[in-house]
């Protein structure tokens, strides 16, 4: 019998490529998210309802994800943040809802990832990140992509839940 694992236990898994509606900005997350989320979510929900009106298959809007390509050791107000929400693979264009903030289509490669669930405030993620880094090392992998987070709850939720994720690849012996 395979032992059950908790969502909070680090794990290695395969994620297929995903087409994403994406915005990119620079700055501290609290500032960036307040600026870009209306454009991103407005675009995604308009796409969803436009598809429904046209009789096309609709989709469930997934939680937003963010990549931090500069690394977490960069000063926070200088972070590049790429925020995305999955959209159907047949999406060829996105409605633009907020002037001055372009929502683009990208395909996120994903592949082999290591991830774990962080429960609690964003500013207390460091021990969870360190535990995930140790897990990656212990399993014979190395980080092969930027720090990524998937926000399972709204920022004002009583209990915040965030998936911390990295693309990984096996170390060469």
N, CA and C atoms as an extended XYZ file, in Angstrom:
519
Properties=species:S:1:pos:R:3:atomname:S:1:resname:S:1:resid:I:1 pbc="F F F"
N         0.846       -1.180        0.000 N   UNK     1
C         0.000        0.000        0.000 CA  UNK     1
C         0.889        1.240        0.000 C   UNK     1
N         0.594        2.195       -0.875 N   UNK     2
C         1.372        3.424       -0.958 CA  UNK     2
C         0.947        4.368        0.160 C   UNK     2
N         1.915        4.942        0.892 N   UNK     3
C         1.537        5.858        1.968 CA  UNK     3
C         0.901        7.123        1.384 C   UNK     3
N        -0.109        7.626        2.092 N   UNK     4
C        -0.761        8.862        1.660 CA  UNK     4
C         0.147       10.045        1.964 C   UNK     4
N         0.105       11.026        1.081 N   UNK     5
C         0.886       12.233        1.325 CA  UNK     5
C        -0.059       13.415        1.434 C   UNK     5
N         0.327       14.365        2.204 N   UNK     6
C        -0.433       15.592        2.373 CA  UNK     6
C        -0.085       16.549        1.231 C   UNK     6
N        -1.022       17.453        0.915 N   UNK     7
C        -0.729       18.470       -0.102 CA  UNK     7
C         0.442       19.349        0.332 C   UNK     7
N         0.669       19.404        1.650 N   UNK     8
C         1.773       20.220        2.145 CA  UNK     8
C         3.113       19.500        2.037 C   UNK     8
N         3.074       18.182        1.757 N   UNK     9
C         4.319       17.447        1.566 CA  UNK     9
C         4.898       17.790        0.201 C   UNK     9
N         6.185       18.089        0.125 N   UNK    10
C         6.785       18.352       -1.188 CA  UNK    10
C         6.628       17.149       -2.106 C   UNK    10
N         6.488       17.408       -3.386 N   UNK    11
C         6.348       16.331       -4.355 CA  UNK    11
C         6.966       16.723       -5.691 C   UNK    11
N         7.334       15.703       -6.450 N   UNK    12
C         7.826       15.876       -7.818 CA  UNK    12
C         6.716       15.371       -8.725 C   UNK    12
N         6.354       16.140       -9.734 N   UNK    13
C         5.324       15.704      -10.660 CA  UNK    13
C         5.543       16.314      -12.038 C   UNK    13
N         4.799       15.800      -13.010 N   UNK    14
C         4.865       16.293      -14.385 CA  UNK    14
C         3.665       17.185      -14.644 C   UNK    14
N         3.925       18.371      -15.185 N   UNK    15
C         2.854       19.294      -15.573 CA  UNK    15
C         2.940       19.513      -17.075 C   UNK    15
N         1.825       19.354      -17.784 N   UNK    16
C         1.852       19.585      -19.234 CA  UNK    16
C         2.014       21.072      -19.535 C   UNK    16
N         2.450       21.407      -20.758 N   UNK    17
C         2.495       22.826      -21.149 CA  UNK    17
C         1.091       23.425      -21.036 C   UNK    17
N         1.039       24.704      -20.690 N   UNK    18
C        -0.249       25.372      -20.547 CA  UNK    18
C        -0.230       26.708      -21.257 C   UNK    18
N        -1.292       26.968      -22.036 N   UNK    19
C        -1.460       28.293      -22.628 CA  UNK    19
C        -1.956       29.206      -21.517 C   UNK    19
N        -1.360       30.384      -21.425 N   UNK    20
C        -1.645       31.301      -20.328 CA  UNK    20
C        -1.947       32.700      -20.845 C   UNK    20
N        -2.888       33.374      -20.192 N   UNK    21
C        -3.066       34.820      -20.337 CA  UNK    21
C        -2.092       35.422      -19.331 C   UNK    21
N        -1.235       36.357      -19.795 N   UNK    22
C        -0.098       36.791      -18.981 CA  UNK    22
C         0.069       38.310      -19.013 C   UNK    22
N         0.422       38.866      -17.861 N   UNK    23
C         0.871       40.255      -17.770 CA  UNK    23
C         2.220       40.245      -17.062 C   UNK    23
N         3.036       41.233      -17.378 N   UNK    24
C         4.356       41.344      -16.751 CA  UNK    24
C         4.513       42.750      -16.202 C   UNK    24
N         5.116       42.842      -15.021 N   UNK    25
C         5.345       44.141      -14.402 CA  UNK    25
C         6.578       44.055      -13.522 C   UNK    25
N         7.015       45.200      -13.046 N   UNK    26
C         8.190       45.274      -12.189 CA  UNK    26
C         7.812       46.005      -10.910 C   UNK    26
N         8.251       45.436       -9.766 N   UNK    27
C         7.996       46.085       -8.491 CA  UNK    27
C         7.622       45.084       -7.423 C   UNK    27
N         7.259       45.611       -6.260 N   UNK    28
C         6.854       44.772       -5.132 CA  UNK    28
C         5.493       44.144       -5.433 C   UNK    28
N         5.301       42.880       -5.016 N   UNK    29
C         4.059       42.179       -5.340 CA  UNK    29
C         2.780       42.927       -4.943 C   UNK    29
N         2.743       43.541       -3.763 N   UNK    30
C         1.505       44.216       -3.361 CA  UNK    30
C         1.135       45.337       -4.330 C   UNK    30
N         2.120       46.036       -4.850 N   UNK    31
C         1.887       47.108       -5.823 CA  UNK    31
C         1.542       46.527       -7.196 C   UNK    31
N         2.333       45.568       -7.644 N   UNK    32
C         2.166       44.978       -8.974 CA  UNK    32
C         0.806       44.303       -9.105 C   UNK    32
N         0.453       43.462       -8.139 N   UNK    33
C        -0.805       42.727       -8.242 CA  UNK    33
C        -1.999       43.676       -8.269 C   UNK    33
N        -1.978       44.723       -7.458 N   UNK    34
C        -3.078       45.692       -7.452 CA  UNK    34
C        -3.233       46.355       -8.822 C   UNK    34
N        -2.117       46.556       -9.524 N   UNK    35
C        -2.157       47.208      -10.836 CA  UNK    35
C        -2.582       46.263      -11.954 C   UNK    35
N        -2.079       45.024      -11.957 N   UNK    36
C        -2.267       44.161      -13.124 CA  UNK    36
C        -3.451       43.195      -13.033 C   UNK    36
N        -3.901       42.863      -11.843 N   UNK    37
C        -4.967       41.859      -11.730 CA  UNK    37
C        -6.279       42.283      -12.387 C   UNK    37
N        -6.707       43.551      -12.297 N   UNK    38
C        -7.941       43.915      -13.008 CA  UNK    38
C        -7.828       43.669      -14.514 C   UNK    38
N        -6.676       43.954      -15.105 N   UNK    39
C        -6.488       43.726      -16.542 CA  UNK    39
C        -6.480       42.234      -16.848 C   UNK    39
N        -5.732       41.465      -16.081 N   UNK    40
C        -5.613       40.025      -16.329 CA  UNK    40
C        -6.951       39.319      -16.143 C   UNK    40
N        -7.576       39.511      -14.989 N   UNK    41
C        -8.824       38.798      -14.710 CA  UNK    41
C        -9.959       39.317      -15.594 C   UNK    41
N        -9.958       40.609      -15.906 N   UNK    42
C       -10.965       41.149      -16.823 CA  UNK    42
C       -10.857       40.494      -18.186 C   UNK    42
N        -9.649       40.319      -18.657 N   UNK    43
C        -9.408       39.682      -19.943 CA  UNK    43
C        -9.864       38.226      -19.937 C   UNK    43
N        -9.493       37.495      -18.894 N   UNK    44
C        -9.811       36.064      -18.816 CA  UNK    44
C       -11.321       35.843      -18.679 C   UNK    44
N       -11.977       36.610      -17.828 N   UNK    45
C       -13.428       36.428      -17.665 CA  UNK    45
C       -14.187       36.872      -18.912 C   UNK    45
N       -13.729       37.912      -19.591 N   UNK    46
C       -14.369       38.315      -20.838 CA  UNK    46
C       -14.218       37.213      -21.886 C   UNK    46
N       -13.022       36.614      -21.967 N   UNK    47
C       -12.806       35.485      -22.873 CA  UNK    47
C       -13.784       34.357      -22.555 C   UNK    47
N       -13.908       34.023      -21.284 N   UNK    48
C       -14.809       32.938      -20.862 CA  UNK    48
C       -16.240       33.213      -21.318 C   UNK    48
N       -16.747       34.414      -21.055 N   UNK    49
C       -18.142       34.721      -21.385 CA  UNK    49
C       -18.347       34.929      -22.879 C   UNK    49
N       -17.334       35.429      -23.590 N   UNK    50
C       -17.424       35.528      -25.055 CA  UNK    50
C       -17.551       34.140      -25.670 C   UNK    50
N       -16.786       33.187      -25.157 N   UNK    51
C       -16.855       31.809      -25.666 CA  UNK    51
C       -18.249       31.228      -25.420 C   UNK    51
N       -18.781       31.492      -24.242 N   UNK    52
C       -20.110       30.977      -23.901 CA  UNK    52
C       -21.165       31.550      -24.857 C   UNK    52
N       -21.101       32.868      -25.120 N   UNK    53
C       -22.061       33.520      -26.034 CA  UNK    53
C       -21.992       32.934      -27.439 C   UNK    53
N       -20.794       32.536      -27.861 N   UNK    54
C       -20.594       31.975      -29.207 CA  UNK    54
C       -20.897       30.481      -29.264 C   UNK    54
N       -21.266       29.876      -28.132 N   UNK    55
C       -21.555       28.450      -28.097 CA  UNK    55
C       -20.318       27.576      -28.078 C   UNK    55
N       -19.170       28.174      -27.818 N   UNK    56
C       -17.924       27.411      -27.726 CA  UNK    56
C       -17.770       26.830      -26.324 C   UNK    56
N       -16.978       25.785      -26.184 N   UNK    57
C       -16.764       25.240      -24.834 CA  UNK    57
C       -16.178       26.322      -23.924 C   UNK    57
N       -16.702       26.399      -22.729 N   UNK    58
C       -16.198       27.373      -21.771 CA  UNK    58
C       -15.137       26.696      -20.894 C   UNK    58
N       -14.667       27.362      -19.882 N   UNK    59
C       -13.621       26.813      -19.024 CA  UNK    59
C       -13.763       27.376      -17.626 C   UNK    59
N       -13.230       26.646      -16.669 N   UNK    60
C       -13.184       27.115      -15.283 CA  UNK    60
C       -11.961       28.016      -15.144 C   UNK    60
N       -12.148       29.183      -14.578 N   UNK    61
C       -11.010       30.087      -14.368 CA  UNK    61
C       -10.201       29.566      -13.184 C   UNK    61
N        -8.950       29.228      -13.460 N   UNK    62
C        -8.048       28.675      -12.447 CA  UNK    62
C        -7.413       29.783      -11.620 C   UNK    62
N        -6.843       29.425      -10.485 N   UNK    63
C        -6.151       30.425       -9.667 CA  UNK    63
C        -4.976       31.044      -10.427 C   UNK    63
N        -4.684       32.309      -10.158 N   UNK    64
C        -3.531       32.944      -10.807 CA  UNK    64
C        -2.219       32.352      -10.313 C   UNK    64
N        -1.242       32.393      -11.211 N   UNK    65
C         0.113       31.945      -10.904 CA  UNK    65
C         1.060       33.098      -11.199 C   UNK    65
N         2.159       33.136      -10.483 N   UNK    66
C         3.156       34.173      -10.720 CA  UNK    66
C         4.546       33.575      -10.722 C   UNK    66
N         5.361       34.013      -11.682 N   UNK    67
C         6.771       33.632      -11.752 CA  UNK    67
C         7.610       34.842      -11.385 C   UNK    67
N         8.699       34.583      -10.722 N   UNK    68
C         9.628       35.618      -10.271 CA  UNK    68
C        10.997       35.324      -10.875 C   UNK    68
N        11.212       35.696      -12.150 N   UNK    69
C        12.440       35.308      -12.852 CA  UNK    69
C        13.725       35.941      -12.323 C   UNK    69
N        13.636       37.044      -11.580 N   UNK    70
C        14.848       37.697      -11.083 CA  UNK    70
C        15.447       36.982       -9.882 C   UNK    70
N        14.692       36.110       -9.259 N   UNK    71
C        15.184       35.447       -8.049 CA  UNK    71
C        14.782       36.240       -6.827 C   UNK    71
N        14.594       35.527       -5.749 N   UNK    72
C        14.094       36.155       -4.533 CA  UNK    72
C        15.162       36.922       -3.765 C   UNK    72
N        16.418       36.864       -4.229 N   UNK    73
C        17.467       37.634       -3.549 CA  UNK    73
C        17.578       39.047       -4.119 C   UNK    73
N        16.838       39.359       -5.187 N   UNK    74
C        16.770       40.711       -5.745 CA  UNK    74
C        15.900       41.552       -4.813 C   UNK    74
N        16.226       42.836       -4.622 N   UNK    75
C        15.350       43.676       -3.793 CA  UNK    75
C        13.911       43.645       -4.329 C   UNK    75
N        12.957       43.517       -3.425 N   UNK    76
C        11.563       43.314       -3.796 CA  UNK    76
C        11.021       44.382       -4.752 C   UNK    76
N        11.396       45.628       -4.564 N   UNK    77
C        10.862       46.680       -5.440 CA  UNK    77
C        11.454       46.638       -6.844 C   UNK    77
N        12.418       45.731       -7.085 N   UNK    78
C        13.008       45.553       -8.414 CA  UNK    78
C        12.587       44.231       -9.066 C   UNK    78
N        11.746       43.450       -8.401 N   UNK    79
C        11.317       42.164       -8.940 CA  UNK    79
C        10.585       42.319      -10.260 C   UNK    79
N        10.888       41.451      -11.212 N   UNK    80
C        10.054       41.266      -12.389 CA  UNK    80
C         9.046       40.188      -11.997 C   UNK    80
N         7.773       40.470      -12.225 N   UNK    81
C         6.725       39.522      -11.868 CA  UNK    81
C         5.900       39.236      -13.117 C   UNK    81
N         5.771       37.967      -13.443 N   UNK    82
C         4.964       37.527      -14.578 CA  UNK    82
C         3.766       36.786      -13.992 C   UNK    82
N         2.581       37.359      -14.161 N   UNK    83
C         1.366       36.788      -13.588 CA  UNK    83
C         0.536       36.195      -14.713 C   UNK    83
N         0.070       34.953      -14.517 N   UNK    84
C        -0.707       34.302      -15.558 CA  UNK    84
C        -1.856       33.475      -15.027 C   UNK    84
N        -2.828       33.258      -15.921 N   UNK    85
C        -3.973       32.397      -15.643 CA  UNK    85
C        -4.134       31.480      -16.852 C   UNK    85
N        -4.284       30.165      -16.640 N   UNK    86
C        -4.470       29.253      -17.774 CA  UNK    86
C        -5.730       29.592      -18.573 C   UNK    86
N        -5.626       29.459      -19.893 N   UNK    87
C        -6.750       29.630      -20.807 CA  UNK    87
C        -6.777       28.417      -21.740 C   UNK    87
N        -7.897       28.188      -22.440 N   UNK    88
C        -7.948       27.041      -23.346 CA  UNK    88
C        -6.851       27.095      -24.409 C   UNK    88
N        -6.355       25.909      -24.785 N   UNK    89
C        -5.263       25.823      -25.754 CA  UNK    89
C        -5.619       26.388      -27.119 C   UNK    89
N        -6.917       26.441      -27.466 N   UNK    90
C        -7.301       26.974      -28.775 CA  UNK    90
C        -7.469       28.494      -28.776 C   UNK    90
N        -7.135       29.164      -27.667 N   UNK    91
C        -7.242       30.623      -27.598 CA  UNK    91
C        -6.189       31.254      -28.510 C   UNK    91
N        -6.640       32.171      -29.378 N   UNK    92
C        -5.709       32.826      -30.312 CA  UNK    92
C        -5.561       34.315      -30.037 C   UNK    92
N        -6.476       34.896      -29.269 N   UNK    93
C        -6.365       36.313      -28.912 CA  UNK    93
C        -7.113       36.542      -27.608 C   UNK    93
N        -6.778       37.641      -26.971 N   UNK    94
C        -7.401       37.975      -25.693 CA  UNK    94
C        -8.017       39.361      -25.749 C   UNK    94
N        -9.201       39.529      -25.172 N   UNK    95
C        -9.766       40.872      -25.083 CA  UNK    95
C        -8.940       41.704      -24.105 C   UNK    95
N        -8.719       42.947      -24.450 N   UNK    96
C        -7.955       43.850      -23.587 CA  UNK    96
C        -8.954       44.724      -22.824 C   UNK    96
N        -8.889       44.706      -21.497 N   UNK    97
C        -9.897       45.374      -20.685 CA  UNK    97
C        -9.399       46.622      -19.972 C   UNK    97
N        -8.094       46.766      -19.794 N   UNK    98
C        -7.552       47.919      -19.070 CA  UNK    98
C        -6.515       48.587      -19.950 C   UNK    98
N        -6.771       49.846      -20.278 N   UNK    99
C        -5.856       50.590      -21.141 CA  UNK    99
C        -4.478       50.695      -20.481 C   UNK    99
N        -3.453       50.457      -21.270 N   UNK   100
C        -2.081       50.599      -20.794 CA  UNK   100
C        -1.481       49.339      -20.187 C   UNK   100
N        -2.296       48.290      -20.016 N   UNK   101
C        -1.776       47.023      -19.487 CA  UNK   101
C        -2.152       45.933      -20.483 C   UNK   101
N        -1.147       45.460      -21.230 N   UNK   102
C        -1.397       44.455      -22.250 CA  UNK   102
C        -1.380       43.056      -21.642 C   UNK   102
N        -2.427       42.299      -21.967 N   UNK   103
C        -2.501       40.900      -21.566 CA  UNK   103
C        -2.139       40.085      -22.803 C   UNK   103
N        -1.091       39.281      -22.680 N   UNK   104
C        -0.568       38.508      -23.808 CA  UNK   104
C        -0.841       37.022      -23.620 C   UNK   104
N        -0.705       36.289      -24.717 N   UNK   105
C        -0.761       34.833      -24.664 CA  UNK   105
C         0.651       34.276      -24.654 C   UNK   105
N         0.910       33.317      -23.789 N   UNK   106
C         2.179       32.595      -23.740 CA  UNK   106
C         1.866       31.139      -23.450 C   UNK   106
N         2.793       30.260      -23.800 N   UNK   107
C         2.695       28.871      -23.372 CA  UNK   107
C         3.791       28.642      -22.342 C   UNK   107
N         3.375       28.251      -21.158 N   UNK   108
C         4.334       27.935      -20.105 CA  UNK   108
C         4.687       26.462      -20.230 C   UNK   108
N         5.982       26.177      -20.354 N   UNK   109
C         6.462       24.823      -20.652 CA  UNK   109
C         6.199       23.837      -19.515 C   UNK   109
N         6.363       24.238      -18.311 N   UNK   110
C         6.174       23.374      -17.138 CA  UNK   110
C         7.117       22.179      -17.189 C   UNK   110
N         6.631       20.959      -17.406 N   UNK   111
C         7.481       19.772      -17.391 CA  UNK   111
C         7.582       19.212      -15.988 C   UNK   111
N         8.778       18.753      -15.610 N   UNK   112
C         8.982       18.183      -14.283 CA  UNK   112
C         9.090       19.332      -13.282 C   UNK   112
N         8.266       19.272      -12.250 N   UNK   113
C         8.258       20.320      -11.234 CA  UNK   113
C         8.315       19.706       -9.848 C   UNK   113
N         8.817       20.503       -8.917 N   UNK   114
C         8.740       20.174       -7.492 CA  UNK   114
C         7.860       21.250       -6.879 C   UNK   114
N         6.936       20.832       -6.031 N   UNK   115
C         6.048       21.816       -5.425 CA  UNK   115
C         5.626       21.383       -4.039 C   UNK   115
N         5.147       22.367       -3.286 N   UNK   116
C         4.612       22.116       -1.958 CA  UNK   116
C         3.603       23.204       -1.643 C   UNK   116
N         2.748       22.938       -0.671 N   UNK   117
C         1.733       23.898       -0.256 CA  UNK   117
C         2.251       24.696        0.930 C   UNK   117
N         2.154       26.020        0.832 N   UNK   118
C         2.464       26.899        1.962 CA  UNK   118
C         1.143       27.398        2.514 C   UNK   118
N         0.958       27.257        3.806 N   UNK   119
C        -0.234       27.779        4.467 CA  UNK   119
C         0.220       28.889        5.395 C   UNK   119
N        -0.284       30.092        5.138 N   UNK   120
C         0.075       31.235        5.969 CA  UNK   120
C         0.424       32.438        5.124 C   UNK   120
N         0.821       33.515        5.784 N   UNK   121
C         1.119       34.769        5.090 CA  UNK   121
C         2.276       34.630        4.104 C   UNK   121
N         2.222       35.460        3.065 N   UNK   122
C         3.265       35.452        2.037 CA  UNK   122
C         4.626       35.775        2.632 C   UNK   122
N         4.667       36.682        3.604 N   UNK   123
C         5.955       37.092        4.170 CA  UNK   123
C         6.542       36.035        5.112 C   UNK   123
N         5.869       34.890        5.237 N   UNK   124
C         6.392       33.801        6.068 CA  UNK   124
C         6.627       32.542        5.238 C   UNK   124
N         6.853       32.724        3.929 N   UNK   125
C         7.076       31.589        3.032 CA  UNK   125
C         8.480       31.008        3.119 C   UNK   125
N         9.457       31.772        3.598 N   UNK   126
C        10.852       31.358        3.516 CA  UNK   126
C        11.119       29.951        4.056 C   UNK   126
N        10.606       29.566        5.232 N   UNK   127
C        10.855       28.188        5.694 CA  UNK   127
C        10.280       27.136        4.741 C   UNK   127
N         9.135       27.424        4.134 N   UNK   128
C         8.535       26.490        3.178 CA  UNK   128
C         9.412       26.387        1.937 C   UNK   128
N         9.907       27.520        1.455 N   UNK   129
C        10.793       27.538        0.288 CA  UNK   129
C        12.065       26.753        0.590 C   UNK   129
N        12.651       26.976        1.759 N   UNK   130
C        13.871       26.259        2.144 CA  UNK   130
C        13.620       24.753        2.241 C   UNK   130
N        12.469       24.346        2.779 N   UNK   131
C        12.120       22.922        2.877 CA  UNK   131
C        11.984       22.321        1.482 C   UNK   131
N        11.377       23.063        0.556 N   UNK   132
C        11.245       22.575       -0.817 CA  UNK   132
C        12.616       22.463       -1.480 C   UNK   132
N        13.499       23.433       -1.274 N   UNK   133
C        14.860       23.369       -1.833 CA  UNK   133
C        15.590       22.125       -1.324 C   UNK   133
N        15.478       21.831       -0.023 N   UNK   134
C        16.123       20.635        0.542 CA  UNK   134
C        15.544       19.368       -0.089 C   UNK   134
N        14.238       19.319       -0.245 N   UNK   135
C        13.568       18.173       -0.860 CA  UNK   135
C        14.089       17.951       -2.277 C   UNK   135
N        14.194       19.021       -3.051 N   UNK   136
C        14.688       18.928       -4.430 CA  UNK   136
C        16.091       18.319       -4.438 C   UNK   136
N        16.944       18.820       -3.577 N   UNK   137
C        18.328       18.328       -3.465 CA  UNK   137
C        18.349       16.861       -3.044 C   UNK   137
N        17.575       16.511       -2.020 N   UNK   138
C        17.551       15.135       -1.504 CA  UNK   138
C        17.059       14.132       -2.551 C   UNK   138
N        16.192       14.553       -3.429 N   UNK   139
C        15.640       13.665       -4.460 CA  UNK   139
C        16.528       13.595       -5.706 C   UNK   139
N        17.675       14.301       -5.683 N   UNK   140
C        18.615       14.224       -6.794 CA  UNK   140
C        18.287       15.148       -7.956 C   UNK   140
N        17.542       16.212       -7.677 N   UNK   141
C        17.178       17.186       -8.706 CA  UNK   141
C        17.873       18.506       -8.440 C   UNK   141
N        17.802       19.375       -9.439 N   UNK   142
C        18.245       20.754       -9.254 CA  UNK   142
C        17.188       21.663       -9.873 C   UNK   142
N        17.125       22.879       -9.373 N   UNK   143
C        16.149       23.858       -9.860 CA  UNK   143
C        16.526       24.265      -11.273 C   UNK   143
N        15.533       24.273      -12.172 N   UNK   144
C        15.784       24.562      -13.589 CA  UNK   144
C        14.867       25.667      -14.113 C   UNK   144
N        14.262       26.413      -13.223 N   UNK   145
C        13.365       27.489      -13.643 CA  UNK   145
C        13.124       28.443      -12.495 C   UNK   145
N        12.395       29.518      -12.755 N   UNK   146
C        12.185       30.535      -11.718 CA  UNK   146
C        11.238       30.071      -10.615 C   UNK   146
N        11.293       30.784       -9.523 N   UNK   147
C        10.353       30.595       -8.415 CA  UNK   147
C         8.954       30.891       -8.956 C   UNK   147
N         8.008       29.989       -8.680 N   UNK   148
C         6.627       30.181       -9.118 CA  UNK   148
C         5.697       29.961       -7.941 C   UNK   148
N         4.612       30.720       -7.915 N   UNK   149
C         3.598       30.565       -6.886 CA  UNK   149
C         2.233       30.479       -7.549 C   UNK   149
N         1.374       29.638       -7.003 N   UNK   150
C        -0.014       29.536       -7.447 CA  UNK   150
C        -0.870       29.893       -6.245 C   UNK   150
N        -1.710       30.906       -6.406 N   UNK   151
C        -2.460       31.474       -5.288 CA  UNK   151
C        -3.838       30.823       -5.200 C   UNK   151
N        -4.006       29.896       -4.260 N   UNK   152
C        -5.239       29.137       -4.136 CA  UNK   152
C        -6.333       29.913       -3.408 C   UNK   152
N        -5.938       30.965       -2.706 N   UNK   153
C        -6.906       31.789       -1.978 CA  UNK   153
C        -6.673       33.260       -2.327 C   UNK   153
N        -7.675       34.060       -2.065 N   UNK   154
C        -7.553       35.510       -2.279 CA  UNK   154
C        -6.600       36.095       -1.221 C   UNK   154
N        -5.971       37.229       -1.519 N   UNK   155
C        -5.033       37.816       -0.554 CA  UNK   155
C        -5.674       38.203        0.782 C   UNK   155
N        -6.993       38.386        0.798 N   UNK   156
C        -7.660       38.770        2.046 CA  UNK   156
C        -8.289       37.584        2.765 C   UNK   156
N        -7.979       36.360        2.330 N   UNK   157
C        -8.534       35.161        2.977 CA  UNK   157
C        -8.030       35.051        4.410 C   UNK   157
N        -8.839       34.421        5.238 N   UNK   158
C        -8.456       34.216        6.641 CA  UNK   158
C        -7.197       33.356        6.735 C   UNK   158
N        -7.149       32.295        5.907 N   UNK   159
C        -5.986       31.413        5.854 CA  UNK   159
C        -5.496       31.396        4.409 C   UNK   159
N        -4.288       31.924        4.178 N   UNK   160
C        -3.721       31.972        2.832 CA  UNK   160
C        -3.123       30.616        2.467 C   UNK   160
N        -3.383       30.177        1.226 N   UNK   161
C        -2.832       28.920        0.720 CA  UNK   161
C        -2.164       29.194       -0.620 C   UNK   161
N        -0.882       28.859       -0.699 N   UNK   162
C        -0.073       29.133       -1.880 CA  UNK   162
C         0.754       27.905       -2.228 C   UNK   162
N         0.699       27.484       -3.480 N   UNK   163
C         1.593       26.418       -3.928 CA  UNK   163
C         2.898       27.074       -4.358 C   UNK   163
N         3.998       26.600       -3.809 N   UNK   164
C         5.340       27.053       -4.190 CA  UNK   164
C         5.867       26.003       -5.159 C   UNK   164
N         6.384       26.448       -6.316 N   UNK   165
C         6.755       25.493       -7.373 CA  UNK   165
C         8.039       25.930       -8.074 C   UNK   165
N         8.822       24.933       -8.498 N   UNK   166
C        10.008       25.145       -9.337 CA  UNK   166
C        10.036       24.087      -10.424 C   UNK   166
N        10.424       24.472      -11.629 N   UNK   167
C        10.788       23.472      -12.630 CA  UNK   167
C        12.101       22.863      -12.148 C   UNK   167
N        12.230       21.545      -12.323 N   UNK   168
C        13.441       20.856      -11.872 CA  UNK   168
C        13.907       19.882      -12.950 C   UNK   168
N        15.179       19.502      -12.840 N   UNK   169
C        15.689       18.423      -13.691 CA  UNK   169
C        16.673       17.606      -12.867 C   UNK   169
N        16.816       16.338      -13.261 N   UNK   170
C        17.715       15.427      -12.560 CA  UNK   170
C        19.140       15.920      -12.685 C   UNK   170
N        19.877       15.779      -11.601 N   UNK   171
C        21.296       16.105      -11.636 CA  UNK   171
C        22.021       15.038      -12.446 C   UNK   171
N        23.001       15.450      -13.192 N   UNK   172
C        23.810       14.498      -13.963 CA  UNK   172
C        24.913       13.988      -13.040 C   UNK   172
N        25.040       12.681      -12.958 N   UNK   173
C        26.028       12.087      -12.041 CA  UNK   173
C        27.434       12.213      -12.572 C   UNK   173
